[in-house]
């Protein structure tokens, strides 16, 4: 749903229109009857699934342990120093 509101009204009652946007309604801000801006909620960041969290945990642990290449072992920090 969309609501058109004059800029003066938004300026006077910004908190109210932010709450409206947080609830999912889009607020179109107008100046002299013409749309000039859009106020809408920020989409939440994507959350990782359990499998993705587990894979990330394993990868981070492996990076902390370092990588063994026979005679030469390096970790993430040493790799980035080169």
KEKE-3310 file (N, C-alpha, C; in steps of 0.2 Angstrom, whole numbers, plus 5000, padded with zeros to 4 digits):
npx = (5004:5002:5005:5002:5010:5012:5027:5029:5020:5026:5038:5034:5029:5038:5042:5030:5027:5039:5036:5025:5031:5039:5030:5027:5021:5022:5028:5025:5033:5028:5030:5023:5012:5019:5027:5043:5051:5053:5048:5052:5053:5068:5074:5077:5093:5099:5097:5107:5106:5105:5114:5122:5127:5134:5144:5151:5156:5165:5174:5180:5186:5195:5203:5209:5217:5226:5235:5242:5255:5264:5281:5279:5269:5255:5245:5229:5233:5246:5246:5240:5250:5259)
npy = (4994:5012:5028:5045:5060:5077:5086:5095:5090:5078:5082:5088:5077:5066:5055:5047:5044:5036:5025:5021:5017:5007:4997:4992:5000:5010:5027:5041:5055:5072:5087:5102:5094:5085:5070:5068:5060:5044:5035:5020:5004:4997:4982:4967:4960:4946:4930:4917:4899:4885:4875:4883:4891:4882:4878:4890:4891:4880:4883:4895:4890:4882:4891:4897:4887:4885:4880:4866:4862:4851:4854:4867:4878:4888:4902:4911:4925:4926:4922:4934:4943:4942)
npz = (5000:4997:5002:5000:5005:5010:5010:5021:5031:5033:5039:5050:5057:5058:5065:5066:5052:5050:5058:5051:5039:5044:5047:5035:5025:5011:5010:5000:4998:4994:4985:4983:4977:4969:4968:4977:4985:4992:5006:5015:5023:5028:5021:5031:5034:5025:5033:5039:5035:5045:5041:5033:5043:5050:5041:5039:5052:5053:5042:5047:5059:5052:5046:5056:5062:5052:5036:5031:5021:5018:5021:5023:5032:5033:5039:5038:5040:5037:5024:5018:5020:5010)
capx = (5000:5006:5002:5006:5010:5016:5034:5028:5017:5032:5043:5031:5027:5042:5041:5023:5028:5044:5032:5020:5035:5041:5024:5027:5017:5027:5026:5028:5033:5027:5032:5018:5008:5023:5032:5050:5055:5050:5050:5050:5057:5074:5074:5082:5098:5097:5100:5110:5102:5109:5119:5127:5131:5139:5149:5155:5160:5170:5179:5183:5190:5201:5208:5213:5222:5231:5235:5248:5257:5270:5286:5277:5262:5253:5238:5226:5236:5253:5244:5239:5256:5263)
capy = (5000:5018:5034:5052:5065:5083:5086:5099:5085:5073:5086:5089:5071:5061:5048:5044:5041:5031:5019:5018:5013:5001:4992:4990:5004:5015:5034:5045:5062:5076:5094:5105:5089:5081:5065:5069:5055:5038:5032:5014:5001:4993:4975:4964:4956:4939:4926:4910:4893:4881:4872:4888:4893:4876:4878:4896:4890:4875:4887:4900:4886:4879:4897:4899:4882:4886:4875:4862:4860:4848:4857:4874:4879:4895:4904:4917:4931:4925:4922:4941:4947:4942)
capz = (5000:4997:5005:4998:5010:5008:5014:5027:5035:5035:5043:5057:5061:5055:5069:5064:5046:5050:5060:5045:5034:5047:5046:5028:5020:5008:5010:4995:5000:4989:4986:4978:4974:4965:4971:4977:4988:4995:5013:5015:5028:5026:5022:5035:5031:5025:5039:5036:5037:5050:5037:5031:5049:5052:5036:5041:5058:5051:5038:5052:5063:5048:5044:5063:5062:5046:5031:5030:5014:5019:5025:5024:5035:5034:5041:5034:5041:5033:5016:5016:5021:5004)
cpx = (5004:5002:5006:5005:5014:5022:5033:5025:5022:5037:5040:5030:5031:5042:5035:5024:5034:5040:5028:5025:5038:5036:5023:5023:5023:5024:5029:5027:5033:5029:5027:5014:5012:5027:5039:5054:5050:5053:5048:5055:5063:5073:5079:5087:5097:5101:5102:5106:5107:5115:5124:5131:5136:5145:5154:5159:5166:5176:5183:5188:5196:5206:5212:5218:5227:5231:5242:5250:5264:5275:5284:5270:5261:5246:5235:5230:5243:5251:5243:5245:5260:5261)
cpy = (5006:5024:5040:5057:5071:5083:5090:5094:5080:5076:5087:5083:5065:5055:5044:5041:5036:5025:5016:5014:5007:4995:4990:4994:5009:5022:5038:5052:5067:5083:5097:5100:5084:5076:5067:5064:5049:5036:5025:5010:4998:4986:4972:4960:4949:4935:4919:4904:4890:4878:4877:4891:4888:4877:4884:4894:4885:4879:4892:4896:4884:4885:4898:4893:4882:4880:4872:4860:4856:4851:4864:4874:4886:4896:4909:4923:4931:4925:4930:4945:4947:4946)
cpz = (5000:4999:5002:5003:5009:5013:5021:5033:5038:5040:5050:5061:5058:5058:5067:5057:5045:5053:5055:5041:5037:5047:5039:5023:5017:5008:5005:4997:4994:4991:4981:4974:4969:4969:4971:4980:4991:5001:5014:5020:5024:5027:5026:5031:5030:5030:5036:5039:5042:5046:5035:5037:5051:5047:5037:5047:5057:5047:5042:5056:5059:5047:5050:5063:5057:5042:5031:5023:5014:5024:5027:5027:5035:5036:5037:5034:5037:5026:5014:5017:5014:4999)
residu = (UNK:UNK:UNK:UNK:UNK:UNK:UNK:UNK:UNK:UNK:UNK:UNK:UNK:UNK:UNK:UNK:UNK:UNK:UNK:UNK:UNK:UNK:UNK:UNK:UNK:UNK:UNK:UNK:UNK:UNK:UNK:UNK:UNK:UNK:UNK:UNK:UNK:UNK:UNK:UNK:UNK:UNK:UNK:UNK:UNK:UNK:UNK:UNK:UNK:UNK:UNK:UNK:UNK:UNK:UNK:UNK:UNK:UNK:UNK:UNK:UNK:UNK:UNK:UNK:UNK:UNK:UNK:UNK:UNK:UNK:UNK:UNK:UNK:UNK:UNK:UNK:UNK:UNK:UNK:UNK:UNK:UNK)
# end
